[in-house]
Amino acid sequence: MKKARLAIIGCGGIGEYHLGHFLEFTDIIDMVGFCDLIKEKAEAFCQKAGTGEVFTDYREMLDTVKPELVFVCVPPYCHGQIEYDLIDRGIHFFVEKPLALDLELAKDILLKAEKKGLVTASGFQCRYSNLVEPNLEYIKNHKIFYVDCTRFGGIPHMDWWRKKAISGGQAVEQTIHQYDIIRYVFGEPETVFSMNARGLLEKKPEGYDTDDLSVTCVRFKDGSLGTIGTGCYVDKGNSFDSKIVFSSESSRAELKILSSFKVYGEARKEAADEGGFVVKGDGAVVNSADDLIEYKQIGDAGVLCDRTFIEAVINGTPEKVRSPYRDALRSLAFTMACNISMESGLPVNIDSLLEGI
Ligand SMILES: NC(=O)c1ccc[n+]([C@@H]2O[C@H](COP(=O)([O-])OP(=O)(O)OC[C@H]3O[C@@H](n4cnc5c(N)ncnc54)[C@H](O)[C@@H]3O)[C@@H](O)[C@H]2O)c1
């Protein structure tokens, strides 16, 4: 297979995650450039890769090493000009979630990138998890009435994360993974109605001005309902929580993204002939005593996510990318609608935010 010239803009936390994958992809890429505003960060990446050049100005990098594809791994508030410069030069790009904090900007980027015929992708690696298949199968075979999603954790260390105006807040910046996977495995939302709570957290880091938590009611296009609760006030491991429960008449399924997928209420019939406990061919464990069928995450879904995008560029197979820019924009709109609702105190229709694309 032909090798593609790859560069990274933003050598921080998520950049390092991708770099770890790139080191396994020497059969399909040449890492030609590493750019960060902080030179030492780019240098550390370059040293780890053992190849490529270091830059602090991404335009200089693009024009010097001429990459065919770029991973954009900058914080949420830094999007816009970078993508326009990539589009102008005809460079395919992978953008970390959230795509941007301005939907009109993201729509404009989408239309310009599509006009140029570029292959795009975004950082929704959960779509490539082995848990997606049994989850899709469950949804196909059950009528879901209610989706109950929670994500509760602590405050990430990055300074920008604590300021809602530049991070987007937790729903947009973090819980967007859950919003996105709900869309991917279940269906499209029609309307959201969200409330946020502030000022409850007593011990907060400097500069913190974001929501302690938010709760969103969702009406899906098929008429079912959901709730998505998310908070960053939790500070002990055992009080962290993150799951999505799909509730049907006869059973319920619980997805912990990149961790496990469990079905409650269907194991007894499957395991009855096997003495109550079986390991199925696909690795799922069936335990009739707990009435549980459990699937575990296998491997790093991010490897497949990154490789699929790179191969899509090399082979001209954009349809294989599970989260192209156009689709990621819908997940952004889902979360941005929540922010708008928190501000206005009114329900927000999601399609109304997507007019023009
Ligand atoms: N897909 C995932 O699971 C996942 C996980 C973590 C973070 N993220 C996303 O990745 C993005 C970055 O998060 P992070 O944790 O890596 O942040 P970070 O602060 O650790 O790193 C961002 C880096 O970008 C650099 N940067 C900013 N503007 C730049 C520019 N114009 N040119 C070059 N470098 C620039 C900064 O100097 C910094 O080193 C966020 O949008 C976040 O939501 C995604």
Ligand as a Chemical Component Dictionary entry (heavy atoms), coordinates in Angstrom:
data_LIG
# 
_chem_comp.id                   LIG 
_chem_comp.type                 NON-POLYMER 
_chem_comp.pdbx_formal_charge   0 
_chem_comp.three_letter_code    LIG 
# 
loop_
_chem_comp_atom.comp_id 
_chem_comp_atom.atom_id 
_chem_comp_atom.alt_atom_id 
_chem_comp_atom.type_symbol 
_chem_comp_atom.charge 
_chem_comp_atom.model_Cartn_x 
_chem_comp_atom.model_Cartn_y 
_chem_comp_atom.model_Cartn_z 
_chem_comp_atom.pdbx_ordinal 
LIG N1  N1  N 0  -11.459 11.736 21.224 1  
LIG C1  C1  C 0  -11.241 11.760 22.525 2  
LIG O1  O1  O 0  -11.558 10.833 23.258 3  
LIG C2  C2  C 0  -10.589 12.961 23.132 4  
LIG C3  C3  C 0  -9.932  12.843 24.351 5  
LIG C4  C4  C 0  -9.302  13.971 24.871 6  
LIG C5  C5  C 0  -9.374  15.173 24.198 7  
LIG N2  N2  N 1  -10.055 15.256 23.027 8  
LIG C6  C6  C 0  -10.203 16.550 22.333 9  
LIG O2  O2  O 0  -8.960  16.961 21.788 10 
LIG C7  C7  C 0  -8.870  18.381 21.844 11 
LIG C8  C8  C 0  -7.576  18.750 22.536 12 
LIG O3  O3  O 0  -7.587  18.246 23.847 13 
LIG P1  P1  P 0  -6.218  17.962 24.635 14 
LIG O4  O4  O 0  -6.597  17.281 25.879 15 
LIG O5  O5  O -1 -5.233  17.317 23.740 16 
LIG O6  O6  O 0  -5.753  19.457 24.954 17 
LIG P2  P2  P 0  -4.293  19.952 25.341 18 
LIG O7  O7  O 0  -4.452  21.300 25.905 19 
LIG O8  O8  O 0  -3.608  18.886 26.135 20 
LIG O9  O9  O 0  -3.515  20.026 23.945 21 
LIG C9  C9  C 0  -3.833  20.924 22.910 22 
LIG C10 C10 C 0  -2.532  21.400 22.277 23 
LIG O10 O10 O 0  -2.845  22.195 21.137 24 
LIG C11 C11 C 0  -1.868  23.207 21.043 25 
LIG N3  N3  N 0  -2.366  24.273 20.143 26 
LIG C12 C12 C 0  -3.390  25.127 20.326 27 
LIG N4  N4  N 0  -3.527  25.944 19.256 28 
LIG C13 C13 C 0  -2.570  25.582 18.366 29 
LIG C14 C14 C 0  -2.179  26.057 17.089 30 
LIG N5  N5  N 0  -2.826  27.056 16.472 31 
LIG N6  N6  N 0  -1.127  25.490 16.495 32 
LIG C15 C15 C 0  -0.457  24.469 17.089 33 
LIG N7  N7  N 0  -0.757  23.973 18.303 34 
LIG C16 C16 C 0  -1.817  24.525 18.930 35 
LIG C17 C17 C 0  -1.666  23.634 22.491 36 
LIG O11 O11 O 0  -0.449  24.309 22.668 37 
LIG C18 C18 C 0  -1.705  22.290 23.206 38 
LIG O12 O12 O 0  -0.422  21.713 23.359 39 
LIG C19 C19 C 0  -10.112 18.867 22.568 40 
LIG O13 O13 O 0  -11.057 19.330 21.653 41 
LIG C20 C20 C 0  -10.632 17.641 23.277 42 
LIG O14 O14 O 0  -12.052 17.619 23.409 43 
LIG C21 C21 C 0  -10.630 14.171 22.469 44 
# 
loop_
_chem_comp_bond.comp_id 
_chem_comp_bond.atom_id_1 
_chem_comp_bond.atom_id_2 
_chem_comp_bond.value_order 
_chem_comp_bond.pdbx_ordinal 
LIG N1  C1  SING 1  
LIG C1  O1  DOUB 2  
LIG C1  C2  SING 3  
LIG C2  C3  SING 4  
LIG C2  C21 DOUB 5  
LIG C3  C4  DOUB 6  
LIG C4  C5  SING 7  
LIG C5  N2  DOUB 8  
LIG N2  C6  SING 9  
LIG N2  C21 SING 10 
LIG C6  O2  SING 11 
LIG C6  C20 SING 12 
LIG O2  C7  SING 13 
LIG C7  C8  SING 14 
LIG C7  C19 SING 15 
LIG C8  O3  SING 16 
LIG O3  P1  SING 17 
LIG P1  O4  DOUB 18 
LIG P1  O5  SING 19 
LIG P1  O6  SING 20 
LIG O6  P2  SING 21 
LIG P2  O7  DOUB 22 
LIG P2  O8  SING 23 
LIG P2  O9  SING 24 
LIG O9  C9  SING 25 
LIG C9  C10 SING 26 
LIG C10 O10 SING 27 
LIG C10 C18 SING 28 
LIG O10 C11 SING 29 
LIG C11 N3  SING 30 
LIG C11 C17 SING 31 
LIG N3  C12 SING 32 
LIG N3  C16 SING 33 
LIG C12 N4  DOUB 34 
LIG N4  C13 SING 35 
LIG C13 C14 SING 36 
LIG C13 C16 DOUB 37 
LIG C14 N5  SING 38 
LIG C14 N6  DOUB 39 
LIG N6  C15 SING 40 
LIG C15 N7  DOUB 41 
LIG N7  C16 SING 42 
LIG C17 O11 SING 43 
LIG C17 C18 SING 44 
LIG C18 O12 SING 45 
LIG C19 O13 SING 46 
LIG C19 C20 SING 47 
LIG C20 O14 SING 48 
# 
